Structure formats: structure tokens, C-alpha cells
Amino acid sequence: MPRPLWAGAISFGLVTIPVKIVSATEDHDVHFHRVHLTDMGRVRTRKVCELDGEVVSQDEIGKGYEIAKGETVPVTDEELDQMPLPTAKAIEIAAFVDADSIDPVRISDSYYLAADGQVAAKPYTLLRKALERSSKVAVAKFAWHGRERLGLLRIREGAIVLHSMKWPDEVRSPDELAPREVEVGEDEIKQALQLAEQMTIADLSGFHDEYREALEGIIASKAEGKPLPSPAEDGKPEKGEVVDLMAALNASVKAAEESRGERGENATVHEMRPSKKTARKAPAKKTAASKKSTASKKTAAKKRSAS
């Protein structure tokens, strides 16, 4: 299990669940060092006091809040730990809401909550099953990195996940960013929906970080003294170029169909000719033999009736 980042408890009404917080994600980014280009020596950042110009060690660094120009109030970690907040050492569940009511723009970092000890197993399972059956998510408050935060609790593969969230006043309004209202044709909307349908996939497992792979390729080439990979061609239109939206949508739909292996030829419709009605055959003419046979039958019938 990854190293715990925090230890405390979930407060669920009168139920207390001891938990540890571990990160739910990993950083796979390629990190660069700052170097001196002349000799490739590492460039270090020194923490210097602006008043006496002396380099300060980590033990001599603390927190302070500037209340006025030149006047700073020091605040210690002990004072922060002793703040009169119920969320100082607990993740306090405040409410339950429908998952659809949470705007994704408010969701920030993600963490797993691990049961801390055997005593936490039963209440942890109780909360997990309650969240699973209710199909809701829990909204909680907790203290983290020197401030109180809003959190979201949900279930992922049998584990309780904590998502830190932005407060409502931390989310900017997009009103000024939306473009002016323009008219879009119904055919264009239908074509866009068709493109979205063609691009629909079942899951995201096939995605990978192509930028990181390309960056690692550049580093490997330079380390081995090989030529750098050729840059990818930019097929996007230049800024200011007018694009036929409908033509672009049609081309996009066609490309999406080809990428999914749907290259079937267009069906050809042939006009069907009307079928000729079959002429009714005229009844066959009676022959002499048939006339004689009919006359004989009539004579025999008369004799039977006379007798």
C-alpha cells in the first residue's frame, strides 16, 4: 500500500471510522532538472532571508501572515492543529446528494480511504454498503494542508474514494467566455451527433500519454547519439482560415467510420420493372368426340328417367 498521507477518522453521524488517506493517482510525468548550460551543473534554489541575506535552513522556516505592510503574524503548526474545528482530525460527512448534482469542474484531487485497523473494518463496510445501495455520494468537510476543504465520498471497486472539491465561490463563471449566439443548421447538428456516435467507445483504457512517450523518445535518442524523431505534421487549418463546417463534419464522420473498420461500399439501388400480367387462357373448344360423349350421357339419363 502507498505511504499514508493523513490519518484520522470518518464521522458518519455517531459512527466513527478510523481511516488512512493514500493517493489514488500516480505521477508519470517526465521531470527536468534546471541546469547550467555551460557545464550542465545542477542549478539549486536557495532560501534566503530578504532582511539579512543569510541562507536559511528548513528548521528556521515557519508560517506567517502579513496583516499590514511590514507587519507579519507568525502561526505555528501546533496552533493550526489545535484549531476548534470538528474537521481537524476527521472527515465529517455533512450530507448525501445525487451524483449527477455535482458539477465535475468542482472535483479536484482523488484519494483512497483505507480502513485503519481491524476495528474499522465493520463501520467501513457499513458506510460502503450504504453508499452502494443508495446510489448517492456523501459530501464531507475535512482539514487538509492548512485549510478546511469540501470533499466527495463515493465507491470505486469496493473502496471508499475521497475527492477534494472546490468551494462554490472558487469556481469562476463562464459567462464572459461563451461565444456570441450564432445560428447552427439542423443538418449540422445531426451530422455532429452522428460523428459523436461514431466516436463513442466503451471505456478509456486504450488512451495513453503520447506526449510523454515522444518526450522519452527524444531523451533516449539524445542519450544514444541518434537523430531526433521527425516532428509530426500539423494538419490543422491556420488561424483565420475559413472552414466549411458541413464538409469538415462529413469528412470527420467518414474518417471515424474508416477507423472503426466500417468501409462497406455504398449500396446501389436498381429500379424494378413492373411484371407483365399473364393473359387468361381461353377455355378449350369442345371437339367432336367430346360432343358425342355428352350426347350419349344425356340419352342414357332420359332412358333411366322413363323406366
HELIX and SHEET records of a PDB file:
HELIX    1   1 GLN A   58  GLU A   60  5                                   3    
HELIX    2   2 ASP A   77  ASP A   81  1                                   5    
HELIX    3   3 ALA A   99  SER A  101  5                                   3    
HELIX    4   4 PRO A  104  ARG A  106  5                                   3    
HELIX    5   5 GLN A  118  ALA A  120  5                                   3    
HELIX    6   6 ALA A  121  SER A  134  1                                  14    
HELIX    7   7 PRO A  168  GLU A  170  5                                   3    
HELIX    8   8 GLU A  186  GLN A  198  1                                  13    
HELIX    9   9 GLU A  210  GLU A  224  1                                  15    
HELIX   10  10 LEU A  245  SER A  259  1                                  15    
HELIX   11  11 ALA A  288  ALA A  306  1                                  19    
SHEET    1   A 8 TRP A   6  PHE A  12  0                                        
SHEET    2   A 8 VAL A  15  SER A  23 -1                                        
SHEET    3   A 8 ILE A 107  ALA A 115 -1                                        
SHEET    4   A 8 ALA A 159  MET A 165 -1                                        
SHEET    5   A 8 ARG A 147  ARG A 156 -1                                        
SHEET    6   A 8 LYS A 136  TRP A 144 -1                                        
SHEET    7   A 8 ALA A  90  ASP A  98 -1                                        
SHEET    8   A 8 TRP A   6  PHE A  12  1                                        
SHEET    1   B 2 VAL A  35  HIS A  36  0                                        
SHEET    2   B 2 GLY A  41  ARG A  42 -1                                        
SHEET    1   C 2 LYS A  63  ALA A  68  0                                        
SHEET    2   C 2 GLU A  71  VAL A  75 -1                                        
END                                                                             
